[in-house]
Amino acid sequence: MATPIILAIDEGTTNAKAIAVDRHGVIIAKAAIPLALLHPKPGWTEQDPAAIWLGVSQAVADCLRQLASPQVEAVAISNQRESVLIWDRASGLPLTPVVSWQCRRSEDFCRQLAQDGHGPAIFAATGLPIDPLFPAAKIRGLLAGLADGQGRAANGELCIGTLDSWLNWQLTGGGAFSTDFANASRTQLFNIHRGCWDSRMLALFSIPAAALPEVLPSAAVHGYTAAGAVPALPAGVPVAALIGDSHAALYGQGSNQTGDIKATYGTGSSLMMTIDRTVGSGLGLSHTLAWHDGALRYALEGNITHTGSGLSWIGQLLGISSMTQLCELAQGQADNQGVYFVPALSGLGAPYWDSRARGIICGLTDAATPAGLARAGLESVAYQVADVFFAMEQAAGQRLPALRVDGGATKNRWLMQFQADLLQRRLIRNLNAEVSALGAAYLAGKTLGWWPDNEQIAALPRNVEVIEPRPLTEQLQDNYKHWQAAVARARYQPE
């Protein structure tokens, strides 16, 4: 007998994953393929769009191969956000690399925008600060690098899209060119109040509207799979959900109540909290659209640029390639020996948004050891999350009782206990490594009518662990103050 499933694709920065979810919301098969990052110049980060598509196709095939007779009812897509590319509408061939969310190539232009006083208008329309993280400035540069890029884009000959749009285009054989409200809200071109592409932002960044995708709800049919697009998939399967990975993780946590907050720990990290509408600005936080599943849900977000990647950098410095070995070294050290590492390796994200900040290691003495430095690297992950968490509490004007956590670093029990102790809040750790893919699957299930309301989705099984904070020590309080002083040093700019 055939097994009805939703096939959810999670295209992340370093892995392409695919999971099969049954009608009970249970993952019954999964697969992952690693993805490579390219660094053609200092500060530049790219990926090969063809390699991404190949990785996704392989993950899908490997996942479905594990099932005797899968009946794919729908496909769902969760994607790394803010990464963007341009392709030819007629041939479907990419004309640019995927410019990663990590890429800082547009830093000079962003600095000029800020100096010219555009920050308040950009934030008012899009909810986002000026920063090279966001696609708008990257798209401007990519178009300038193409022969008659502006003209071809204005004539509708080019497609400009984030990776959800690219993958959907590939799956549908060029039959659909769309994005969802969540991904659109991260481009810095979308008016989050009116729910449409913003003509003032398009003019400011010199981007023709004709080259941009149609914006549809996250839970909606975005097209149908084409014959042969992925050999393992039949034709005519609806692509029933598109959503950015951090948004999908929040949805996958079952967080649909105002004030729910989660942190996703990855290469960088994202804290996101559901809100009714936008709240006051000035705290270094973004306003974004969490998803559209029949109703539009707003969120407050803080993006941290380097958490996992900062820890990896410490590993490279110490000559340790294994993250497991690095964490064991850190956890075997009783304290951080007074050493603090601020991983502003390409500036600082939320809540500071300081592109001129630079990474520093401070507090070194002749007593410092590799273990102390490893400990400082591991602690920096928790300190950065705490900075954003407390900014969100301030913005919300309330004490948040718990933090839901997911992502690779949450497997480290020591780090999660340290995080709970630092925040003095309960952590709800999702033990499912595929929570972003699962969130996309839930949205597709809503589109199909498998789980038509939020109560049914909230009742689906979840594998979580609650981590209670231990009493706050004076030493930990002092350490956090020292961390904040280290951040101030990282932001110091001589005249």
C-alpha positions as CSV (number, residue, x, y, z in Angstrom):
1,M,0.0,0.0,0.0
2,A,1.3,3.5,-0.9
3,T,2.3,5.8,2.0
4,P,1.0,9.4,1.6
5,I,3.8,11.8,2.4
6,I,4.8,15.5,2.2
7,L,8.3,15.8,0.9
8,A,10.0,18.8,2.6
9,I,13.3,20.3,1.3
10,D,15.5,22.3,3.6
11,E,18.2,24.0,1.5
12,G,20.6,25.5,4.1
13,T,23.9,27.2,3.8
14,T,26.0,24.1,4.2
15,N,23.5,21.2,3.6
16,A,20.6,20.3,1.4
17,K,18.2,18.1,3.3
18,A,15.0,16.3,2.4
19,I,12.5,14.6,4.8
20,A,9.4,12.6,4.3
21,V,6.6,13.4,6.7
22,D,3.5,11.2,7.1
23,R,0.0,12.2,8.0
24,H,0.8,12.0,11.7
25,G,3.5,14.7,11.3
26,V,6.2,12.1,11.9
27,I,9.5,12.0,9.8
28,I,9.7,8.6,8.3
29,A,12.8,9.1,6.0
30,K,15.5,11.8,5.6
31,A,18.7,12.5,3.7
32,A,21.3,15.2,3.5
33,I,23.9,16.3,1.0
34,P,26.7,18.8,1.9
35,L,27.0,22.1,0.0
36,A,30.2,24.0,-0.6
37,L,30.9,27.7,0.0
38,L,33.2,29.7,-2.3
39,H,35.2,32.8,-1.3
40,P,36.5,34.4,-4.5
41,K,37.7,37.6,-2.7
42,P,38.1,38.6,0.9
43,G,34.7,39.2,2.4
44,W,32.9,37.6,-0.6
45,T,30.9,34.4,-0.2
46,E,29.2,32.6,-3.1
47,Q,27.7,29.3,-4.0
48,D,27.2,27.5,-7.3
49,P,23.5,27.4,-8.1
50,A,23.9,24.3,-10.2
51,A,25.6,22.5,-7.3
52,I,22.8,23.5,-5.0
53,W,20.2,22.1,-7.3
54,L,22.2,18.9,-7.7
55,G,22.5,18.6,-3.9
56,V,18.8,19.1,-3.5
57,S,18.0,16.5,-6.2
58,Q,20.3,14.0,-4.6
59,A,18.8,14.5,-1.2
60,V,15.3,14.1,-2.6
61,A,16.3,10.8,-4.4
62,D,18.1,9.5,-1.3
63,C,15.2,10.2,1.0
64,L,12.5,8.7,-1.3
65,R,14.7,5.6,-1.9
66,Q,14.2,4.7,1.8
67,L,10.5,4.2,1.3
68,A,8.9,1.2,-0.3
69,S,6.0,3.0,-2.1
70,P,5.9,6.7,-1.3
71,Q,2.9,8.7,-2.5
72,V,4.2,12.3,-2.6
73,E,1.1,14.5,-2.0
74,A,3.0,17.8,-1.9
75,V,6.5,19.3,-1.8
76,A,7.5,22.0,0.7
77,I,10.6,24.2,0.6
78,S,12.5,25.8,3.4
79,N,15.6,27.8,2.3
80,Q,18.6,29.8,3.5
81,R,17.4,33.4,3.5
82,E,18.9,36.5,1.9
83,S,21.0,34.6,-0.6
84,V,20.2,35.7,-4.1
85,L,20.9,35.0,-7.8
86,I,19.8,36.1,-11.3
87,W,18.9,33.7,-14.1
88,D,17.7,33.9,-17.7
89,R,13.9,33.7,-17.9
90,A,13.9,32.0,-21.4
91,S,16.7,29.4,-20.8
92,G,16.5,29.0,-17.0
93,L,20.3,29.2,-16.9
94,P,21.9,31.1,-14.0
95,L,23.7,34.2,-15.0
96,T,25.3,34.9,-11.6
97,P,26.5,32.8,-8.7
98,V,24.3,32.6,-5.6
99,V,25.5,35.6,-3.5
100,S,25.3,34.3,0.1
101,W,23.7,36.1,3.0
102,Q,27.2,36.1,4.5
103,C,28.7,38.1,1.6
104,R,29.9,41.6,2.4
105,R,30.5,42.8,-1.2
106,S,27.9,45.6,-0.9
107,E,29.4,47.1,2.2
108,D,30.6,50.3,0.6
109,F,27.3,51.0,-1.0
110,C,25.4,50.3,2.2
111,R,27.7,52.7,4.1
112,Q,27.0,55.4,1.5
113,L,23.2,54.8,1.9
114,A,23.5,55.3,5.6
115,Q,25.7,58.4,5.2
116,D,23.1,59.8,2.8
117,G,20.4,59.4,5.5
118,H,18.3,56.7,3.9
119,G,18.2,54.5,7.0
120,P,15.0,55.7,8.5
121,A,13.0,55.5,5.3
122,I,14.3,52.0,4.5
123,F,13.5,50.8,8.0
124,A,10.0,52.4,8.0
125,A,9.1,50.6,4.8
126,T,10.9,47.2,5.1
127,G,11.5,46.8,8.9
128,L,15.2,46.2,8.1
129,P,18.4,48.2,8.9
130,I,20.9,49.0,6.2
131,D,23.4,46.1,6.1
132,P,25.1,44.0,3.4
133,L,23.2,41.0,4.8
134,F,20.1,41.9,2.9
135,P,19.7,41.2,-0.9
136,A,18.7,44.6,-2.2
137,A,22.2,46.0,-2.4
138,K,23.6,42.7,-3.7
139,I,21.1,42.6,-6.5
140,R,22.0,46.2,-7.5
141,G,25.6,45.0,-7.9
142,L,24.7,41.8,-9.7
143,L,22.6,43.7,-12.3
144,A,25.4,46.2,-12.8
145,G,27.8,43.4,-13.6
146,L,25.6,42.0,-16.4
147,A,25.6,43.3,-19.9
148,D,22.5,45.6,-20.2
149,G,21.3,44.1,-16.9
150,Q,18.9,47.0,-16.2
151,G,17.4,46.9,-19.6
152,R,17.0,43.1,-19.7
153,A,15.5,43.1,-16.2
154,A,13.0,45.8,-17.1
155,N,12.0,43.9,-20.2
156,G,11.2,40.8,-18.1
157,E,14.1,38.8,-19.6
158,L,15.7,38.1,-16.2
159,C,14.5,36.5,-13.0
160,I,15.8,37.8,-9.7
161,G,15.1,35.5,-6.8
162,T,16.1,34.1,-3.5
163,L,16.7,30.4,-3.3
164,D,13.1,29.5,-2.7
165,S,12.2,31.0,-6.0
166,W,15.2,29.3,-7.7
167,L,14.3,25.9,-6.4
168,N,10.6,26.3,-7.2
169,W,11.5,27.4,-10.7
170,Q,13.7,24.2,-11.1
171,L,11.0,21.9,-9.6
172,T,8.3,23.3,-11.9
173,G,10.5,23.3,-15.0
174,G,10.2,27.1,-15.2
175,G,6.4,26.9,-14.8
176,A,6.3,29.0,-11.7
177,F,8.2,32.1,-10.5
178,S,7.1,33.0,-7.0
179,T,8.2,33.6,-3.4
180,D,6.4,33.9,-0.1
181,F,5.8,36.8,2.2
182,A,8.5,35.7,4.6
183,N,11.3,35.5,2.1
184,A,10.1,38.7,0.3
185,S,10.2,40.6,3.6
186,R,14.0,39.8,3.9
187,T,14.9,41.3,0.6
188,Q,14.8,45.0,1.8
189,L,12.5,45.6,-1.2
190,F,9.2,44.6,0.3
191,N,6.8,46.9,2.1
192,I,5.8,44.8,5.2
193,H,2.9,47.1,6.0
194,R,1.3,47.1,2.5
195,G,2.4,43.6,1.6
196,C,3.9,44.4,-1.8
197,W,7.1,45.3,-3.5
198,D,7.9,48.9,-2.5
199,S,8.3,51.3,-5.5
200,R,10.6,53.6,-3.5
201,M,12.9,50.8,-2.5
202,L,13.0,49.5,-6.1
203,A,14.0,53.0,-7.3
204,L,16.6,53.5,-4.5
205,F,18.3,50.2,-5.4
206,S,17.7,50.5,-9.2
207,I,15.8,47.2,-9.4
208,P,13.1,46.7,-12.0
209,A,9.9,45.2,-10.7
210,A,9.4,43.1,-13.8
211,A,12.3,40.8,-12.8
212,L,10.9,40.0,-9.3
213,P,8.7,37.0,-8.4
214,E,5.1,37.0,-7.6
215,V,4.5,37.0,-3.8
216,L,2.1,34.4,-2.5
217,P,1.2,33.1,1.0
218,S,3.7,30.7,2.6
219,A,1.0,28.0,2.7
220,A,-0.2,28.0,-0.9
221,V,0.2,26.2,-4.1
222,H,3.3,27.7,-5.8
223,G,3.2,25.5,-8.9
224,Y,3.4,21.8,-9.8
225,T,6.4,19.6,-10.4
226,A,7.5,19.1,-14.0
227,A,8.2,15.7,-15.6
228,G,11.8,14.9,-15.2
229,A,12.7,17.9,-13.1
230,V,13.8,15.5,-10.4
231,P,13.7,11.9,-11.7
232,A,12.6,10.6,-8.3
233,L,9.5,12.9,-8.3
234,P,6.4,12.3,-10.4
235,A,5.0,15.2,-12.4
236,G,2.0,17.2,-11.2
237,V,2.8,17.2,-7.4
238,P,1.9,20.6,-5.9
239,V,4.6,22.7,-4.4
240,A,2.5,23.6,-1.4
241,A,4.7,25.8,0.8
242,L,7.7,28.1,0.5
243,I,9.3,29.7,3.6
244,G,12.7,30.9,4.9
245,D,14.4,28.5,7.2
246,S,14.4,30.6,10.4
247,H,10.7,31.3,9.9
248,A,10.1,27.6,9.2
249,A,11.9,26.7,12.4
250,L,9.6,29.0,14.4
251,Y,6.6,27.4,12.8
252,G,8.1,23.9,13.3
253,Q,8.4,24.7,17.0
254,G,4.6,25.1,17.1
255,S,5.1,28.8,18.0
256,N,2.0,30.6,16.8
257,Q,1.1,32.6,19.9
258,T,2.1,36.2,20.3
259,G,5.3,36.4,22.4
260,D,6.7,33.0,21.5
261,I,10.4,33.3,20.9
262,K,13.0,30.9,19.5
263,A,16.7,30.9,18.6
264,T,18.1,28.9,15.7
265,Y,21.8,28.2,16.2
266,G,23.7,27.6,12.9
267,T,26.5,29.2,10.9
268,G,25.0,32.4,12.2
269,S,22.0,32.6,14.5
270,S,18.5,34.0,14.4
271,L,16.2,34.9,17.3
272,M,12.6,35.4,16.2
273,M,9.6,36.4,18.3
274,T,6.0,36.5,17.1
275,I,4.2,39.8,17.5
276,D,0.8,41.2,16.6
277,R,2.2,44.1,14.5
278,T,5.4,46.1,14.5
279,V,6.7,47.5,17.8
280,G,9.1,50.4,18.6
281,S,12.4,50.5,16.8
282,G,15.8,51.7,17.9
283,L,16.9,48.5,19.7
284,G,18.8,47.0,16.8
285,L,16.1,44.5,15.8
286,S,14.4,43.9,12.5
287,H,10.7,43.7,11.9
288,T,9.8,40.9,9.5
289,L,6.9,38.8,8.2
290,A,7.0,35.5,10.0
291,W,4.7,33.7,7.5
292,H,1.3,33.8,5.8
293,D,-0.8,30.7,6.4
294,G,-4.1,32.2,5.8
295,A,-3.3,35.1,8.1
296,L,-0.3,37.3,8.1
297,R,1.9,36.9,11.2
298,Y,4.6,39.5,12.1
299,A,7.8,38.9,13.9
300,L,10.7,40.6,15.6
301,E,14.1,39.3,14.6
302,G,17.7,39.6,15.6
303,N,20.3,38.2,13.2
304,I,23.7,37.3,14.5
305,T,26.3,37.0,11.8
306,H,28.9,34.6,13.4
307,T,28.1,32.0,16.0
308,G,29.0,28.6,14.6
309,S,31.3,30.1,12.1
310,G,33.0,32.1,14.9
311,L,33.6,28.9,16.8
312,S,35.0,27.3,13.7
313,W,37.4,30.2,13.3
314,I,38.7,29.6,16.8
315,G,39.1,25.9,15.8
316,Q,41.2,26.9,12.8
317,L,43.3,29.2,14.9
318,L,44.0,26.3,17.3
319,G,44.5,23.8,14.5
320,I,41.5,21.8,15.5
321,S,39.2,20.8,12.6
322,S,36.7,18.7,14.7
323,M,34.0,20.7,16.3
324,T,33.5,17.9,18.8
325,Q,37.1,18.0,19.9
326,L,37.0,21.8,20.1
327,C,33.9,21.7,22.4
328,E,35.4,18.9,24.5
329,L,38.5,21.1,25.0
330,A,36.4,24.1,25.9
331,Q,34.2,22.1,28.3
332,G,37.1,20.6,30.1
333,Q,38.3,24.0,31.1
334,A,36.9,25.3,34.4
335,D,36.5,28.9,33.3
336,N,37.4,31.2,30.4
337,Q,40.6,32.4,32.1
338,G,39.4,35.9,31.7
339,V,39.5,35.6,27.9
340,Y,36.7,36.9,25.7
341,F,36.2,36.4,21.9
342,V,34.0,38.8,20.0
343,P,33.5,37.2,16.5
344,A,32.9,40.4,14.6
345,L,34.7,38.8,11.7
346,S,32.6,40.8,9.2
347,G,31.1,43.3,11.5
348,L,28.4,42.8,14.2
349,G,24.8,42.0,13.5
350,A,21.9,42.4,15.9
351,P,21.5,44.2,18.2
352,Y,24.5,46.4,17.2
353,W,24.4,46.4,13.3
354,D,28.0,47.8,13.2
355,S,29.7,46.8,10.0
356,R,32.9,48.6,11.1
357,A,33.3,46.4,14.2
358,R,36.2,43.9,14.1
359,G,36.7,40.6,15.8
360,I,38.9,40.7,18.9
361,I,40.3,38.4,21.5
362,C,40.9,40.2,24.7
363,G,41.9,39.4,28.3
364,L,45.0,37.3,27.2
365,T,47.7,36.8,29.7
366,D,50.7,34.5,29.9
367,A,48.4,32.1,31.8
368,A,46.0,31.7,28.8
369,T,45.8,28.3,27.2
370,P,44.2,26.8,24.1
371,A,41.5,25.4,26.3
372,G,40.7,28.9,27.7
373,L,40.5,30.3,24.1
374,A,38.2,27.4,23.1
375,R,36.0,28.1,26.1
376,A,35.9,31.8,25.1
377,G,34.7,30.8,21.6
378,L,32.0,28.6,22.9
379,E,30.8,31.2,25.4
380,S,30.6,33.8,22.7
381,V,27.7,31.9,21.1
382,A,25.6,32.2,24.3
383,Y,26.6,35.8,25.0
384,Q,25.5,36.9,21.5
385,V,22.2,35.2,21.9
386,A,21.7,36.8,25.3
387,D,22.3,40.3,23.8
388,V,19.5,39.8,21.3
389,F,17.2,38.1,23.8
390,F,17.4,40.9,26.3
391,A,16.9,43.5,23.5
392,M,13.7,41.6,22.5
393,E,12.4,41.7,26.1
394,Q,13.0,45.4,26.1
395,A,11.2,45.9,22.8
396,A,8.3,43.7,23.9
397,G,8.1,45.5,27.3
398,Q,7.7,42.2,29.1
399,R,9.6,39.3,30.7
400,L,9.8,36.4,28.3
401,P,9.4,33.1,30.3
402,A,11.2,30.7,28.0
403,L,13.3,30.4,24.9
404,R,12.7,27.6,22.3
405,V,16.0,26.5,20.7
406,D,16.9,24.5,17.7
407,G,19.9,24.0,15.3
408,G,23.2,22.2,15.3
409,A,24.7,23.8,18.4
410,T,21.8,22.8,20.5
411,K,23.1,19.3,20.5
412,N,25.8,20.6,22.9
413,R,24.1,20.1,26.3
414,W,26.8,22.1,28.1
415,L,26.3,25.1,25.9
416,M,22.5,24.9,26.4
417,Q,22.8,24.8,30.2
418,F,25.2,27.8,30.0
419,Q,22.7,29.6,27.9
420,A,19.8,28.9,30.3
421,D,22.0,30.0,33.3
422,L,23.0,33.2,31.5
423,L,19.4,34.1,30.5
424,Q,17.9,32.8,33.8
425,R,15.1,31.4,31.6
426,R,13.9,27.9,30.8
427,L,15.1,26.5,27.4
428,I,12.9,24.3,25.4
429,R,15.3,22.3,23.2
430,N,13.9,20.7,20.1
431,L,15.7,17.4,19.7
432,N,14.7,17.2,16.0
433,A,17.5,18.3,13.8
434,E,15.1,18.9,10.9
435,V,12.8,21.4,12.5
436,S,13.0,23.9,9.6
437,A,12.0,21.2,7.1
438,L,9.3,20.1,9.5
439,G,7.9,23.6,9.7
440,A,7.7,23.8,5.9
441,A,6.0,20.4,5.9
442,Y,3.4,21.7,8.5
443,L,2.6,24.6,6.1
444,A,2.2,22.3,3.2
445,G,-0.1,20.1,5.3
446,K,-2.2,23.2,6.0
447,T,-2.4,23.8,2.3
448,L,-3.5,20.2,1.6
449,G,-6.0,20.2,4.5
450,W,-4.1,17.6,6.4
451,W,-3.9,19.9,9.5
452,P,-6.2,22.8,8.6
453,D,-5.9,24.8,11.8
454,N,-3.2,25.9,14.3
455,E,-4.6,23.7,17.1
456,Q,-4.1,20.5,15.0
457,I,-0.5,21.6,14.1
458,A,0.3,22.4,17.7
459,A,-0.9,18.9,18.7
460,L,1.5,17.1,16.4
461,P,4.2,15.1,18.2
462,R,7.4,17.0,19.1
463,N,10.6,15.7,20.7
464,V,11.7,18.3,23.2
465,E,13.7,18.6,26.3
466,V,13.3,21.3,29.0
467,I,16.5,22.8,30.4
468,E,16.0,24.7,33.7
469,P,18.4,27.4,34.7
470,R,20.6,27.0,37.7
471,P,20.9,29.8,40.2
472,L,22.7,32.8,38.8
473,T,26.2,33.2,40.2
474,E,28.0,36.5,40.8
475,Q,30.8,35.1,38.5
476,L,28.5,34.7,35.6
477,Q,27.0,38.1,36.1
478,D,30.6,39.6,36.0
479,N,31.5,37.6,33.0
480,Y,28.6,39.0,31.0
481,K,29.6,42.5,32.0
482,H,33.1,41.7,30.8
483,W,31.7,40.4,27.5
484,Q,29.8,43.7,27.0
485,A,33.0,45.6,27.6
486,A,34.7,43.4,25.0
487,V,32.0,44.2,22.5
488,A,32.5,47.9,23.2
489,R,36.2,47.5,22.4
490,A,35.4,45.6,19.2
491,R,33.3,48.6,18.1
492,Y,36.0,51.2,18.9
493,Q,36.9,53.3,15.9
494,P,39.8,55.7,16.2
495,E,39.3,59.1,14.7
